[in-house]
Amino acid sequence: MKPFWRNFWASSLAFVITGIILIFAFFIILFGMISNAFDDNFGFLEGKPLEYKENTVLHLDISDFITEKSYSSFNSSSFSVDKAIGIREIKIALDAAKSDKKIEGILMDMSDLKAGMASLEEVRNALIDFKESGKFLIAYSENYTQKSYYLATVADEIYVFPEGMVEFRGLGAELMFFKGMIDKLGVDVQIIRGTNNKFKSAVEPFMLDKMSDANRKQTMTYLNAIWNQMLKGVSETRGISVADLNMIADSVFVRNAETAVQYKLVDGTKYEDEIITMICDKAGIKKEEDFKMVDFSKYAFYQAKKFDKKIKKDDKNIAVIYAVGSIESGKGNNSTMGSETVAKAIREARLDDDIKAIVLRINSPGGSALASDVMWRETILAKQAKPFIVSMGDVAASGGYYIACAADKIYAHPNTITGSIGVFGVLPNFGPMLEDKLGITTDRVETNEHAVLTLTQALTDDEYKMIQQGVDDIYLDFITKVAEGRGMTPADVDSIGQGRVWAGTDAIKIGLVDELGGIDEAIAYAAEKGGVKQSAIKIKNYPKSDNKLAEIMMNLEAMNDDEDKKEDTESLVRIKMLEMIKVVEQISSMKGVQARMPYELIIE
């Protein structure tokens, strides 16, 4: 019996120790959540001020996603923080760097770039504004994609690795179609879309094996609009005519670094050490060993914190509400727009007497029609109370346009994707596949003729007509609301609707958008209409982030970045805190009985 009791007491002791650690971790997290109220006692959780010396160079390495607003979330599988830098924080940092006497310039590392075209335009314009300071802006990369090259063209000088490459071939989009696979599997996909919504192409992969003529037409239209905007920008900053740029792309003249220099897309080829030597010279650094760049994302996080602390709660007079991601009912997160979350944010801004105008920043491809209508209702109430302006990001289409249409004024970028005013539904029937492949059949009983609609039996003609009528009713409601918001007739909206997608440059011509511009222009207009002087604008951002765990993690990670202090007692304590936070994150995500080990549209 001794081995049993020995194992029993050992297991019990381990359980008790684990419990103590978890309780300790819980209080650490609790202290972090209330640290704003006790800065003097728990200031280490807020992170230390960013320290940097004279002749500093910012390293703009855009390897994380660029989003509307910075966010972070704890990834328990990799024990790290997934984070994205926001346009807002980038702009605040660039504006601060213009007058920061310690900052000599910026080195842009364009090796990777994950951003939508409108977001790219916002950042590009902010970099152009930074250049007015007279400080240098250098771009360097081993390889440039077309997106990263477009952003790099704002730089004073562009360099590429001698064996690198610059992509410049024009834009294209490739779609995947599943009709053949669906047929082979024996799945019957029942498509219901607005009767005349021929441009509502989201359903085409399930019903066709190639693009329809309508889809091909709309795709080419907005790709050309985006490409023309890129050509215009590159032409202005590089001094190459649009005709010559198109010739370079059509003939694929740029095939390596040497030809990129030959056709003046870049200024030269350099190795990294040569770039460092050049940057040191520009920054007035005599010894290369004294050269140290500051990560731009850290600088942006630091400057945004400083910026927000300067503004008192009662001073804020313009609300900026971020409506980002696919639209769903309920609460949202970093990648989804929850109707409950956004509606609450609009309502809070409307009822806040200190807020004189509202800007709704939309970056969404749409989603649930019901959830869209919930938010649309709040936009109507907000418009009745105070100026209500919409600023469109990369995409504000379908449900994204639904919640925009009632605004007093709509701003979009030239390369914003918008429109897609249409409705569809997809109801797969897996019955034939289950019977043919697995021998599974289903049967049913009903008290009424249409009591059961399942995924294992096909719709009857009456059921199909019933659902089709419902879809058409939603579409009619959609175009009616757009017509009311835009001062058009439903027939006018239908003529440019039917699910068709438009780029911002075309959307303004047909009345879906009022003016081309970014969020700054939208905020300036909102302030004017709200009676707020431009010099007195104080932004209040919605919705508030409630991910305290990730914020603590970011602060702890930042504090551990100093390699010289990795082994001191303070750093070891932080490392243990990180480990305990991981355990708490795992525990909080568990549901039910566990059986686990105790550790763990893209345009090119």
Order of alpha helices (4+ residues) and beta strands (2+ residues): alpha-alpha-beta-beta-beta-beta-alpha-beta-alpha-beta-alpha-beta-alpha-beta-alpha-alpha-alpha-alpha-beta-alpha-beta-alpha-beta-beta-beta-alpha-beta-alpha-beta-alpha-beta-beta-beta-alpha-alpha-beta-alpha-beta-alpha-beta-alpha-alpha
